[in-house]
Amino acid sequence: MRAQRVPEEPELEAYDRVLRCGYGHSFDIARQGYVSLLTGASTKMTGDTAAMLDARAAFQRGGHFIPIADAVTHTMTACVRAGAVLEVGAGTGYYLARVLDATPQALGIALDVAKPAVRRCARAHPRAAAVLADAWRGLPLRDGALAGALSVFAPRNPGEVARALAPDGRFVVATPTERHLGELIDPLSMVRVDPDKDRRLDAAMAGHFEPVEQRLVEYPMALDRAEVAHIVGMGPSAHHTTAADERLTGLPQTLEVTASVLVSTYRPAVGTVR
Ligand SMILES: C[S@@+](CC[C@H](N)C(=O)[O-])C[C@H]1O[C@@H](n2cnc3c(N)ncnc32)[C@H](O)[C@@H]1O
């Protein structure tokens, strides 16, 4: 797909820019800079809310996830120097933007099912396109079109990512371990990371991908109460925070909290159908 400027005719003023596919379908680029490629019957997935995105952006601005972003960027740029890089469930576009900063020859695609997310992603990086789509419904990408793909705390759809990756492409996946934010789970009744998550990830990837390497990124973060509130607000526990809000005030002013994430690299399995 390529961006195409519509000739300036008065009746087309409302449609500043569109994307056209080879079959002649056209998709408007929204005023906020993203394109909706949600297809078929409307999806039930709505993704993160605007409030969750605000909390995530505020927390990321504090810099506490820089070691995770550095590990993801280093892992991706060790194998991908140019071409298209997709982030599935891109949220604020924080990780994709860092990968693009480190790979001047690459172009980014930030895909998310939440409108507030793709609005942010449209501003995340000058070389990133923002696409509203449901990753579980199939990726709106040609077979083998991607040099790299990224999923950080986000959905993966391994079959579809494998189809869209070039045979020598890489999929970098960051998942929390059960120690991630462990100090907050009981005091704030947050949702616990499934201790079986790692095994489930391997099982979901099997048949589509082969593991290349894995690294653990684990470190303490000194968080104040406002930062802890952002963490609660940006995650799955955001839906059950009434009680947690009250418990927040019972926490010390500053708290040491563990960040613990596995950054795994995969290559498409031999024989992946494209
Ligand atoms: C936990 S957030 C992580 C966001 C970002 N990767 C980060 O770490 O800052 C998960 C993101 O996945 C998106 N998401 C959830 N289900 C999705 C789906 N089916 N298709 C695309 N995005 C989805 C959510 O809207 C949300 O932005």
PDBQT file of the ligand as one rigid body, heavy atoms in Angstrom, charges set to zero:
ROOT
HETATM    1  C1  LIG A 301      -0.409  -3.871  27.695  1.00  0.00    +0.000 C 
HETATM    2  S1  LIG A 301      -0.600  -2.823  26.318  1.00  0.00    +0.000 S 
HETATM    3  C2  LIG A 301       1.065  -2.719  25.701  1.00  0.00    +0.000 C 
HETATM    4  C3  LIG A 301       1.268  -1.554  24.786  1.00  0.00    +0.000 C 
HETATM    5  C4  LIG A 301       2.729  -1.325  24.329  1.00  0.00    +0.000 C 
HETATM    6  N1  LIG A 301       3.264  -2.463  23.627  1.00  0.00    +0.000 N 
HETATM    7  C5  LIG A 301       3.591  -0.971  25.521  1.00  0.00    +0.000 C 
HETATM    8  O1  LIG A 301       4.148  -1.887  26.126  1.00  0.00    +0.000 OA
HETATM    9  O2  LIG A 301       3.681   0.195  25.851  1.00  0.00    +0.000 OA
HETATM   10  C6  LIG A 301      -1.369  -3.900  25.133  1.00  0.00    +0.000 C 
HETATM   11  C7  LIG A 301      -1.792  -3.191  23.864  1.00  0.00    +0.000 C 
HETATM   12  O3  LIG A 301      -2.348  -4.168  22.965  1.00  0.00    +0.000 OA
HETATM   13  C8  LIG A 301      -3.518  -3.644  22.379  1.00  0.00    +0.000 C 
HETATM   14  N2  LIG A 301      -4.367  -4.773  21.945  1.00  0.00    +0.000 N 
HETATM   15  C9  LIG A 301      -5.106  -5.607  22.723  1.00  0.00    +0.000 A 
HETATM   16  N3  LIG A 301      -5.753  -6.509  21.945  1.00  0.00    +0.000 NA
HETATM   17  C10 LIG A 301      -5.409  -6.245  20.663  1.00  0.00    +0.000 A 
HETATM   18  C11 LIG A 301      -5.748  -6.821  19.410  1.00  0.00    +0.000 A 
HETATM   19  N4  LIG A 301      -6.584  -7.877  19.332  1.00  0.00    +0.000 N 
HETATM   20  N5  LIG A 301      -5.215  -6.296  18.281  1.00  0.00    +0.000 NA
HETATM   21  C12 LIG A 301      -4.364  -5.232  18.344  1.00  0.00    +0.000 A 
HETATM   22  N6  LIG A 301      -4.010  -4.640  19.514  1.00  0.00    +0.000 NA
HETATM   23  C13 LIG A 301      -4.512  -5.142  20.660  1.00  0.00    +0.000 A 
HETATM   24  C14 LIG A 301      -4.135  -2.785  23.466  1.00  0.00    +0.000 C 
HETATM   25  O4  LIG A 301      -5.023  -1.812  22.954  1.00  0.00    +0.000 OA
HETATM   26  C15 LIG A 301      -2.878  -2.179  24.097  1.00  0.00    +0.000 C 
HETATM   27  O5  LIG A 301      -2.521  -0.949  23.480  1.00  0.00    +0.000 OA
ENDROOT
TORSDOF 0
